[in-house]
Amino acid sequence: MESDEKGGRVGLRMRKQLLKPIETKKACKKNEGKEMEMVTREEEPLSPAARLFHEPSFNLYIIAIMGCKTRICPQVVKANLVHTLLKHPRFYSLQVGDGEMMRWVATEVEIEKHVIVPEVDQNMDMKSAEEFVEDYVYHLSKTRIDKSQPLWDLHLLNVKTSSESEAVGIFRIHHSLGDGTSLMSLLLACTRQINDPEALPTIPVKNKNKKQQDKERYRGFWNVLMTFWSLLQLFWNTAVDIFMFMATAFFLKDTENPLKGPAGVEFTPRRIVHRTVSLDDIKLVKNAMNATINDVALGMTQAGLSRYLSRIYEKGQTTQKKNNFPKNMRLRSTLLINLRPTAGIQAFADMMEKDTEAKYGNWIGYVLLPFTIGIRDDPLDYVREAKATVDRKKHSFEAIFSFSIAEIVLKLFGTKAASALSHRIIANTTMCFSNVVGPLEEIGYYGIPMSYLAATSYGQPHALMINFQSYVNKMTTVLSVDEGTIPNPHQLCEDIAESLKLIKDAVVASGLHECQGK
């Protein structure tokens, strides 16, 4: 699950030949209505990044939970998977071999092995059904998909978990099949708008007006001066970030805290919980503070973590203090960045319908994002601090550097060395964070309307992963936690949601929303 980083696109154009899309093509034709013949042009080797996700300490799976407003008919899903997802080579290919010899080899997909429909008690109340789904995903995270079949499956649970969700679909996809942004785009390309069954979902795009206004504001000498100053900041920020990156790889660790998992946490099952809040509330704060949705998401996360940790550190204290946190506490998140210029939903839809090609794969960099933990008098300070940190990180090539270092280590020393480097950097930080933009309209898969989307992963060397996923006018916060480290993830999820309410109330009380408007 990743945030977009435009700055990475230019610096990575020269690497296009290093991570190619799969060249395998599939031509299928019916043979007496029963058999399907697959023709492959060549077997494509796995990219270095894809091989990295097969290392024992970095064996990641992406989980996408989809709430559905109607019951799911398994026969409809199975029939249409053949015409959508199974047209993508990685979803009908095995990963054969070991190490650098691993290759994609096309195979005939036995759909019954990939679409699992467990028997469930239809008399469960909604609370019990919600707990059942949560436990189902927990037990799912204890398992791995056998390499004798393509590394994905879909679990269909016809249980009513809320007033809006009559059923739940759970996609599980091995991370070697692609990065979170590419996989999300591919899954969304299989859906259509409910109000217009022929139209693909619409994904918001970044507004470029601000940059254009900045260019028009500074002309002539001032334009040259501002450009020079901007370049100085870029080089300085990048130099500092590279130093911190290398220090983290060798010796710099986060302060021991209740959110930081022990060694080997990547092998433990994950409790995955989620909570949905109003995207309109987040937009109100965003507009009032001249920020981005990502800034607000980070701000409310920072506030929620502070509330949660404060409650823990208060226990056993003999004196009442506002901030009971360790002095000079260092708590950082790895913020995943999608460096690939994404092919987009339309390109994936064309690939499935017209057998065209679409760029796909793992192009992931990450930045080390420091969180300032503490109880603030003004809740808006959390958003201000998050915005200042993110603005500085945007003006740095840290994500490109982290991607490039991993690529160089892969080529010079092999997958195990690259896995050890990535594992060490991630293990020396506390958590992982991502924010994925979802559709603006209500969507459905062949007439099955979705009520929410919740995407996350398991297998990472963090005890805590926080993902934000927008959908129409909702924002879902998803936590993937190691219960041995964080025994009450629902409380942490509630703290993050409550923090948004406090931040929104502070905006309304200050009148900022009236000054900024929309």
N, C-alpha and C positions, 0 to 999 in steps of 0.2 A: 504494500500500500504505500505513494510518493507524491511530493509536491513538484510542480513544474519549475524549471530554472532556465530562463531564456538565455542567460549568459553562457550556459554550457553548450549551446547549439553551435556557435561559431567555432569554438575551440575543438569541437569533436568531428568536424566535417572531414578532416584528413584521416579519421579512423574508420570511415565507412566500410572499407574493405576488410577490416579486422573482424567485425561482427556482422556477417551477412545474414539476411533472412534465409530461411531454408529454401534450397533450390528444388526440393522434392515436389513433384506435382502428382496429382491424383486424377485419374480418369476412371469413372465408374460406369458400368453398364449392367443392366439386368440380364441374367441368364436363366431363362425359363421362370422368371418371377421370383427366384429363390436365392441365387448366389450373386455375389458382387465381385467383379474382377478389378483388382487394383494394379495400376501400371506406374512404376516409379522410374524416374529418369536417372537418379543416382542416390546413393546413401550419403547424407551430409554429416560431417563430424559435429559433435556438440561444441558450442563456443566455450572458451575458457571460463566465462562467468557461469554458464550452465553446469559445467563440471564442478565448479566450486560448491554448488548447492547439493552435491552428493557426498561431500565430506561429512563424517559422522558428527562433528561439532557444528556443522552449518547446514543441516538437513532440514530445510524449511518447507512448510506447506502453507498455502494461502487458503483461508476459509471465507466464503461469501455467503452470508445468511440472508435469505430473501423472504420477507413476510408476504403472504398472498391473501387477497381479499375474498377469494373463492377457494373451494376445495380443488385439489390438483388431480387431474386424470393422468395416471402414469402412462397410459397408452398414447395419449396425445403428445406428451413430452418426449417419449421414446421415438415416435414417428418423426417428429420435427427436428430432433437432434441430428438425424441423418442428413437433413437438408441445410443445417446451419453449422453448428460447432464442429461436426465431423468432416466438414469440408476443409478445415484447417489442418495442414500436415502434422503439426505437433500433437494434435488430439487423436490421430489415427496411427501414430508412430511409436515403436518401442525404442527404448534407450539401451542399446546393446554394447557389451564390452566393458572394460574397466579403464579408469584413468584417462590418459590422453587418447586412448583407442576407442572411446565411446562414440557411437554413431547413432543417428536417427534412422530407423529401418521401418518402412511402412508395413502395416499388418491389417488383417481384417478385424474390425472391432466387434466384439460380442456385447451388444448393448445391454443385455441382461446383467452382465457382470459390473457394469458401470452405473446403472440406475438402480439404486437400492430403495425398496419400499418396505420398511419394517411394519409389523403388526403393532397397532397401538390401541389403547383402551379409549373408545369413543365416549365413555361416560365421565371422563375427567373434567373437573371444573377448570376455569381458565388459569388459576394460580398453579394448580397441579400440572397442567399442560405446559405452562411456561417453565416450571422446574424440570419437567421431563425433557424438553428440548435442550435446556441448559446442560443437564446431565448427559444427554445423548452426545452433544458436541464435546463435552469433557472426555467421555470415553473414546470418542473418535480421535481425539488428540493423543491418545495412548498408542495409536496404531500408525502403520505406514502402508502405502500401497505397494503391492508386489510388482517388481520390475518385469514380470512376465506379461504385463498388459500396459497400455498407455497410462501415464501417471495422473489420472483424474477420476473422480466419481461424483455422483449427484445423489443426494439422499432426500427423499420426499416424505414428509411427515404430515398427514392429514389430521392435525390437532388444532383446536381453536385456542390461541394464546392471548387474544385480546379482542376488543369489540371490532377492530379493523382487520384482524388476521385470522382467517379460517384454516390456514395451512402454512407450512414453512418448507422452503427448499434450501438445502445446504450444499453448495458447491465446494469441493475440496480439490485443489490443484497444486501439484508440486511446483516449487518456485523455479525449477530449471526450465519450465515451459514458457516463462516470460516474467517481466517485471509487473508490479501491481497495476500501473497505469495502462500498459498494453493489454493485460488480461481483462481489466475492467472495460476497456473500450471494446474488446472482442465480445464479451458477454452482453454489453449493451447493444451491440450491432445485431444480436439475435432477437432483440425486442422491438416493439413498435409502440407509438403513442396510442393510448386508449381512445382518445377523441378523433384520431386520424390513423386508422390501421395500416395505411400505406407509408406513413411518415416515420423516419427514424427519430430517436430522442435528440433533443437539443441540449448541448453542453455550453455553459457560459464561457465567454472568452474574455481575456483581460482587456481592460480599457486603456488605450494608448494615448488618450487625450492629454493626460498630465505631462507625459514626456514631451509631447508636441508643444504644450504651453511653455514648458521650461526652455525649449529651444528658441521659441519666439521671444521670451523674456530677455534673454541675454544675446546681444548682437555685437558684432565688431570685436573691439578689444576685450570687453567683458566676457564675450563668448569664449575667446581664446584663454582668458584667465581662468574661467570656470572649468573649462575642459582640462587645463593643466592641473588644477587643484583636484579635480575628480580622479585623474590618473594617479596623482600622488597618493590619494586615499586608497585607491584600488590596490596599488602595489604594497602600501604599508599594511592594509588589512590582510592581504593575501600572505605577506611575510609572517605576520603575527599568527595567523591561522595555521600556516604550515608548521611553524615552531610548536604550537600547541598540539597539533596532530601528531607530530613525531614524538613529542614528550609523552603523550598519552600512549603511544605504541610501545614506548620503552619503560616508563616508570610512573607517570602521573595518573593517579586514581582518584575517583570521587570519594568524598567522605562516606564512611560506613553509615548507612541509614536504613530505616525500616522498609524501604522500597527496593533496596539493592539485593539481588539474589546471590546465593552462594555459588561456588564453583560447581559446574555440572548441571546448572539450572536448565540448560537447553534440552536436557533429556527428560524433564518432568512434564506431566500432562498440564494442560491449561484450562482454567476456568474462564469462560468467555461470557461477559455480561455487557449489556448495552442499555442506553437510556436516550430517548428522543426528546429534543427541545425545539423551540420555535426558531427557524432560520430568520424569520422577520425580526425577532428580538436581537439576534446577532447583527443583522443589517442595520438596525437602529443604532446600536453602539458603534458600528463601523462608520456610518455616515456622520455621526455626531463627533467622532474623534479623528476624522480624516485618516482612517486606518484601512486595513484590508480584513476580509473574513478570517484569513489565516492569523493575523495579529490578534483578533478577538478570541479565536479558538485557543491560541497559546496563552493569552492573558487569563482566560477563565480556567485553563488547565493549571497555570501557575498558582492561581488563587485557590483552586480546589486541592492541590497538593499541599499548600500551606495549611489549609484548614485541617486536612487529614493528619498531617505530621504533627501539627500543634497539639492535637488531641492525644496523640501517642506520647509526645515528649512531656506533656503536663502530668502524666501519671508518675507518681513517686516523687514529685517536686514538693519540697517543704514550704516554698514561698510562691506567692502568686506573681507571675511575671507575664508580660504581654507576649514576649518572644522567648520561648524555652529552647530554641534551636541551638545546635552546636555552633561555636564561634567560627566565623569564616567558613561556613558550610559550603562545600562544592558539590553541586548536583547538576549533572548534565544529561541532555538527551541527544541521541543520534537522530538527526532529522533527515529522512530519506528524500533524495532529489532525483527526479526523472530527467536524465540528460538527453534522452532520445527525442528528436522532434516527432511527436506521436503521429502515427498514420491517421488517426481519427476514426470515428465510428463509420463514416461513409466509406472509407477505404476498406475496412474489414467487411462491411456489408457487400461491397462490390466483389471482394475476394470470394465470399461464400456464394454469391448469386451468379457471377460472371467468370469465375476462375482467374481473376486477376491477382497480382502479387501485392502484398502489404508488408511494410517494414515491421519487424517484430523481434523481441529478444530482451536481454537483460543489459540495460545501460543505466546503472545506478551509481550515483555518487552520494556522499552524505557529508553533512556538516555537524560539528559538535556545538550544540546549542546550550549555553549556560542558563539555568533557571535561578532566579533570585527568590529564595524561600523566606517568608516572613509574614507577619500579620500587619496589614496596612490600615491606617486610619481612613484613607480614601480608596475605595475599591477600584477606582479608575486608574490608580497607579500601576496596577497589574498589567493593564492594557498598554499604558505608556511605556513601561519597561520592556514588555514583549515587542512592541513596535520598534523601539530604539535598537534592540538586539537584532531583530530580523532585518531592519533597514541596513545595519552595518554588515550583516552576513550576505545580503544581496549584492553588496559592493565588494565582493571578494571572489576569487577563483578557487575557494576551498573545495567545492564539490568536484570541480574538474580535476583538481590535484589528487583528491582521494581516489577518484576513478582511475586516473592515470597511474598512480602508484600501484594499485591493485593489478592493473593490466601489465605493468612492467615486471612485478614480482611473479605473476603468473607465467610470463614468457621466459624469464631468466631462471626461476627456481622451481616452477611447477605448482600444481594445485594445492598440495599440502602446505607449502610455505605461505601461499596467498591466504589459505584458510586460517592458518595460525595467526597471521598478521591481522586479518579482519576480526577474528575472534578476540584477540587481545585488546584491540581498540574498543570493541563493543563491550567486552567484559569489564573494562576499566571505567565505563560510564554507568549510569543508573537505569536508563529507560530508553525507549524508542517512541517517536512521535511521527505521525503522518496525517495529511489532510487531503482527501480526494474529492474532487468536484463531481457531482452527479447530475442527472437530468433535471431540466426545468419543468417538464410535464410528467403527468402520471403515465407510467408505461406498463406493458404487459407482455407476456410470452405466449403467443397464440391464444389470445383471449383471456389469459389468467392475469388479472391486474395485481400489481405489487403495491403493498402498503408501506414497506420500508426496505432499505438496504443496509447491511452491517457487514463490513469487511475487515478482516484482521489476519493474523497468522500464528503459527506455533512452530517451535523448533529453534527459536532465536535465543542467544545467550543473555537475555534480559528477563528478569522476573516480572517486568511490567512493560506492556506495549499499549499505547493509546492511539486510536485512529478516529478521525472525524470523517463522516461520509454524509454529504448533502443529498437530498432527494426532494424535489418540488419545493415546498415551503418548510421542510423539516431538516434538522441536523441531528444525526445519530452519533453519539459518543460510544465507542466500542473499547472495552478493556479486555486484554488478554493477559492473565496473571498466573503466576505460580502460587497456589494456595498456601504452600509452606512458608512463603515470604509475606504474602498479603492475604490473610485469612478472611477478610471482610471486603471483597471488591465492590459489593453493592453500596457500601457506605462511601467508598471513594468515588464511585460513579455519581452518587447523590451529591457529594460535596462539590463536584465539578458543575453539575446542573444548578445547584443552589448559588454557586459563585456567579453564574451568568445572571441570575435574578438580581443579586446584589449590585452587580455592575450596571445592569439596565436601570434599576431603581435610582442609582446614583446619577446616571445620565439624565433621567427625567427630572430629578430633584434639582439638578444644576441648570436645567434649561438649555443644555448644549444642543439637544435634538431640534429645538425650535430655531436656534441660531443657524445651524448648518442646513436644515431642511433635508430634502432628498436629492 
